[in-house]
Amino acid sequence: MNKSSVKYRQAETLNRYCRLTLKPKRHLKKFFSFCMLQSLYNSIKNEPLEWAVDEEELKKVVNEDQGEDAPLRLKANPFLDVPHDKKAVVVKQGFLQRKLHADIDGKRTPWGKRGWKTFDGMLKGMVLYLQKDDYRRDLHTNEEVVSVHHSLAEPAADYTKKPHVFRLQTADWRVFLLQAASKVEMNSWISRINLVSALHSSPPFPAAVGSQRKFCRPILPASQSERQLQSHARMLESFKADLEYQEQNPPEGRKAKSRDLEEHRVRAEYLQHEICRYETYIQVLEAWRKEEDEESMLKKSHSSPSLELEVATPTVVKVRRNISERRTYRKAIIPRFNKEV
């Protein structure tokens, strides 16, 4: 093969690659050798590049590839996995109406996404599943998956358009408005969500250290943990001390900048929310522990041979059932920011 034919082949290969990649020849000759360009051209010729996949087709492929061990992902952040335990106990189940009130970091949800939707709610472990169809419960194709770690549920007293509405604020400061069928169901959902959060929420990580003056909330872990009551009490005292220091050191009066005032307001709002959340956790745990002690005493007295038969009457069993159903709602549910800190 003569030199002219080799040169012609090189030029033809370069032209084809340039037309394929839409890049000028001088740019390719300057930074890439002919052998590399030829190998790239042959590779693309043998295995053509795929065009952009449609979103609907991509969802179908993802749903087909999902198996039993597929991780749950948040709809608001598909890159964040939600830790879930297959052996977790179903704490509460029932129909709920949901409205998105605020997105991550408390940003208001756009008007077009604030409509009410009906779901089959199931609180299993530390995850609240909001599902459209009951028959698809075993699949991980939920419309909304909400992790309730470090969350706070409370009655939405300021929302008057619908009855029996409670407010759920998650660890990333998303806010959901949820409507139950009755006031009893609303109190039951609030009590159980707060109890699960208080029992299994791990202590938060220490705040980051840096030169940035802007206030940033610490990251709250999603893993489960034990020994929560003592940890919550320590965190409550720490937040109370921080809020007291915050109130004693406000920005300088007239010389304060608007940015400093906004930072002070955001930090104070965060501290007040954390104080309210940990106070609720402590009250829920104390009520739950007291109830467990009462139930253990009733079981012990029922099984003791030295006691008379009158102790194990149906009346005693009925009293124990009422205590377990009530869950001491009046002690567990407190209004938001009802204490002067």
C-alpha positions in Angstrom: 0.0 0.0 0.0 1.5 3.3 -1.1 1.8 6.4 1.1 -1.0 8.2 -0.7 -3.6 5.6 0.1 -2.5 5.5 3.8 -2.8 9.3 4.0 -6.2 9.1 2.3 -7.4 6.6 4.9 -6.2 8.7 7.7 -7.9 11.8 6.4 -11.1 9.9 5.7 -11.1 8.4 9.3 -10.5 11.8 10.8 -13.3 13.4 8.7 -15.8 10.8 9.7 -14.9 11.1 13.4 -15.2 14.9 13.2 -18.6 14.6 11.6 -19.6 12.2 14.3 -18.4 14.2 17.3 -19.1 17.6 15.8 -15.5 18.8 16.6 -13.1 20.6 14.3 -10.2 18.7 12.9 -7.5 21.1 14.0 -8.7 20.6 17.6 -8.4 16.8 17.3 -5.1 16.8 15.5 -3.6 19.0 18.2 -4.5 16.9 21.2 -5.1 13.4 19.9 -3.0 10.9 17.9 -4.3 9.2 14.8 -4.3 5.8 16.4 -6.4 7.0 19.3 -8.9 8.6 16.9 -9.1 5.5 14.7 -9.8 3.3 17.8 -12.5 5.6 19.0 -14.1 5.7 15.6 -14.1 1.9 15.3 -15.5 1.6 18.8 -18.3 4.0 18.1 -19.0 2.4 14.8 -19.2 -1.1 16.3 -21.2 0.0 19.3 -23.2 3.1 18.5 -23.9 5.6 21.2 -27.4 5.5 22.7 -29.7 8.5 22.5 -31.2 10.1 25.5 -33.8 7.8 27.2 -37.3 9.1 27.8 -38.2 9.6 31.5 -41.2 7.2 31.2 -39.1 4.5 29.7 -36.4 5.0 32.4 -39.0 4.6 35.1 -40.3 1.4 33.6 -36.8 0.0 33.4 -36.0 1.0 37.0 -39.3 -0.5 38.3 -38.6 -3.8 36.4 -35.1 -4.0 37.8 -36.1 -3.5 41.4 -36.2 -6.5 43.5 -37.0 -7.3 47.1 -33.7 -5.9 48.3 -33.9 -2.6 46.3 -33.4 0.4 48.6 -36.1 2.9 49.2 -35.5 6.4 47.9 -37.1 9.7 48.8 -39.2 11.3 46.0 -37.9 14.7 47.0 -34.2 13.5 46.8 -33.9 10.2 44.7 -30.2 10.0 45.5 -30.9 9.6 49.3 -31.7 6.1 50.5 -34.2 5.6 53.3 -33.1 2.9 55.8 -35.9 0.4 56.3 -36.2 -2.9 58.2 -38.2 -5.6 56.6 -38.9 -7.2 60.0 -40.1 -3.9 61.5 -43.5 -3.9 63.2 -46.4 -2.0 61.7 -47.2 0.6 64.3 -50.1 2.3 62.7 -52.1 2.0 59.5 -55.1 3.9 58.0 -56.2 6.3 55.3 -54.6 9.8 55.3 -54.9 12.9 53.2 -51.6 14.6 52.5 -50.7 18.1 51.5 -47.1 19.3 50.8 -46.5 22.5 52.8 -42.7 23.0 52.7 -39.8 21.3 50.9 -36.3 20.7 52.1 -34.9 23.4 54.4 -38.4 24.8 54.9 -38.8 26.3 51.5 -42.4 26.9 50.5 -43.8 24.3 48.1 -45.0 25.8 44.8 -48.7 26.4 44.4 -49.1 23.7 41.8 -47.9 20.9 44.2 -49.9 21.8 47.3 -53.0 19.8 46.5 -54.5 17.3 48.8 -54.1 13.6 47.9 -55.5 10.5 49.6 -53.2 7.7 50.5 -53.1 4.4 52.4 -50.7 5.3 55.2 -48.6 2.8 57.1 -46.1 3.6 59.8 -43.7 0.6 59.8 -40.6 1.0 61.9 -39.1 4.5 61.2 -40.7 4.9 57.8 -44.1 6.3 56.9 -45.4 4.7 53.6 -48.0 6.7 51.7 -49.3 4.4 49.0 -52.0 4.9 46.4 -52.9 1.3 45.9 -53.2 -1.3 48.6 -52.4 -4.2 46.3 -49.0 -2.8 45.5 -47.8 -2.7 49.1 -45.1 -5.3 48.7 -43.4 -3.3 45.9 -41.1 -0.4 46.4 -43.0 1.9 44.1 -44.4 4.1 46.7 -45.7 7.5 45.9 -44.1 9.0 49.0 -41.7 7.5 51.5 -41.2 9.6 54.6 -38.5 8.8 57.2 -39.7 9.9 60.6 -36.3 10.0 62.4 -35.9 13.2 64.3 -39.4 14.3 63.2 -42.1 16.1 65.1 -45.9 15.6 64.8 -48.3 18.1 66.3 -51.8 19.4 65.7 -52.0 22.0 63.0 -53.9 24.6 65.1 -53.3 27.4 62.6 -54.9 25.4 59.7 -58.7 25.9 59.8 -59.8 24.9 56.3 -60.1 21.2 57.2 -60.7 19.4 60.5 -58.4 16.7 62.1 -55.3 18.0 60.5 -51.8 17.5 62.0 -48.4 18.8 61.0 -45.4 16.6 60.4 -42.0 18.2 60.2 -39.1 15.9 59.2 -35.4 16.0 60.0 -34.6 17.9 56.8 -37.4 20.5 57.7 -39.9 19.3 55.1 -43.5 20.0 56.3 -46.5 17.8 55.6 -50.1 18.5 56.5 -51.9 15.2 57.1 -55.7 14.8 57.7 -57.0 11.9 59.6 -60.6 10.5 59.7 -61.4 11.7 63.2 -59.8 13.5 66.2 -59.1 10.2 67.8 -57.2 8.9 64.7 -55.3 12.2 64.5 -54.2 11.9 68.1 -53.2 8.3 67.5 -51.1 9.2 64.5 -49.4 12.0 66.4 -48.7 9.9 69.4 -47.2 7.0 67.5 -45.1 9.0 65.2 -43.6 10.9 68.1 -43.1 7.7 70.1 -41.2 6.0 67.2 -39.1 9.1 66.7 -38.3 9.4 70.4 -37.4 5.7 70.7 -35.2 5.2 67.6 -33.7 8.6 66.7 -29.9 8.6 67.1 -28.1 11.5 68.8 -27.2 14.2 66.3 -23.7 14.7 65.0 -21.8 17.7 66.3 -22.0 20.9 64.3 -19.4 21.5 61.7 -16.5 23.9 62.4 -15.6 26.5 59.8 -15.0 30.1 59.0 -18.4 30.6 57.4 -20.7 32.9 59.4 -23.9 31.6 57.9 -25.9 29.4 60.2 -26.3 25.8 59.1 -28.4 23.1 60.8 -26.4 19.9 61.9 -27.0 16.7 60.1 -29.4 14.3 61.9 -28.5 10.6 61.4 -31.2 8.2 60.2 -29.9 5.1 62.0 -31.6 3.6 65.0 -30.3 3.8 68.6 -31.1 2.9 72.2 -30.8 4.7 75.5 -32.8 7.6 74.2 -34.2 9.2 77.3 -30.9 10.3 78.8 -29.7 11.5 75.5 -32.8 13.5 74.9 -32.5 15.1 78.3 -28.9 16.1 77.7 -29.8 17.6 74.3 -32.7 19.5 75.8 -30.5 21.1 78.4 -27.9 22.0 75.7 -30.5 23.6 73.4 -31.9 25.6 76.3 -28.5 26.9 77.2 -27.8 27.9 73.6 -31.2 29.7 73.3 -30.5 31.6 76.6 -27.1 32.6 75.2 -28.7 33.6 71.9 -31.2 35.9 73.7 -28.6 37.5 75.9 -26.4 38.3 72.9 -28.6 39.9 70.2 -27.1 41.8 67.3 -26.2 45.4 68.1 -29.2 47.7 68.0 -29.2 50.3 65.2 -25.8 49.2 63.7 -27.0 45.7 63.1 -27.1 44.6 59.5 -30.2 43.0 58.0 -28.2 39.8 57.3 -27.1 39.5 61.0 -30.7 40.0 62.1 -31.9 37.3 59.7 -29.2 34.9 61.0 -30.2 35.6 64.5 -33.9 34.9 63.7 -33.1 31.7 61.9 -30.9 30.4 64.7 -33.5 31.3 67.4 -36.3 29.6 65.3 -34.2 26.4 65.0 -33.4 26.3 68.8 -37.1 26.8 69.7 -38.1 24.0 67.4 -35.5 21.6 68.8 -36.5 22.5 72.4 -40.2 21.8 71.5 -39.2 18.5 69.8 -37.1 17.1 72.7 -39.7 18.1 75.2 -42.2 16.1 73.3 -39.8 13.2 73.0 -39.2 13.1 76.8 -42.9 13.3 77.6 -43.7 10.5 75.2 -41.0 8.3 76.5 -41.9 8.9 80.1 -45.5 8.1 79.4 -44.6 5.0 77.4 -42.2 3.7 80.2 -44.9 4.4 82.8 -47.4 2.4 80.8 -45.0 -0.5 80.3 -44.4 -0.6 84.1 -48.1 -0.7 84.8 -48.7 -3.4 82.2 -45.8 -5.5 83.7 -47.3 -5.1 87.2 -50.7 -6.2 86.0 -49.2 -9.3 84.2 -47.2 -10.2 87.4 -50.3 -9.9 89.6 -52.3 -11.9 87.2 -49.8 -14.8 87.2 -49.0 -14.7 90.9 -50.5 -17.8 92.8 -50.6 -16.0 96.1 -53.3 -13.6 95.0 -57.0 -14.2 95.0 -58.9 -14.9 91.8 -60.6 -11.5 92.1 -57.4 -9.8 91.0 -57.6 -11.4 87.5 -61.2 -10.3 86.8 -62.2 -9.1 83.4 -62.4 -5.6 84.8 -58.7 -5.4 85.4 -58.0 -6.6 81.8 -60.4 -3.9 80.5 -58.6 -1.2 82.4 -55.2 -2.4 81.0 -56.6 -2.3 77.4 -57.9 1.2 77.8 -54.5 2.4 79.1 -52.8 0.9 76.1 -55.2 2.5 73.6 -55.1 5.9 75.2 -51.3 6.2 75.1 -51.7 9.2 77.5 -52.4 11.6 74.6 -52.9 14.6 76.9 -49.4 14.2 78.3 -47.8 13.3 75.0 -49.2 16.1 72.8 -48.1 19.6 73.6 -48.8 22.7 71.5 -45.9 24.3 69.6 -43.8 26.8 71.5 -46.1 26.8 74.5 -43.3 27.4 77.0 -41.4 30.5 77.7 -37.8 29.6 77.3 
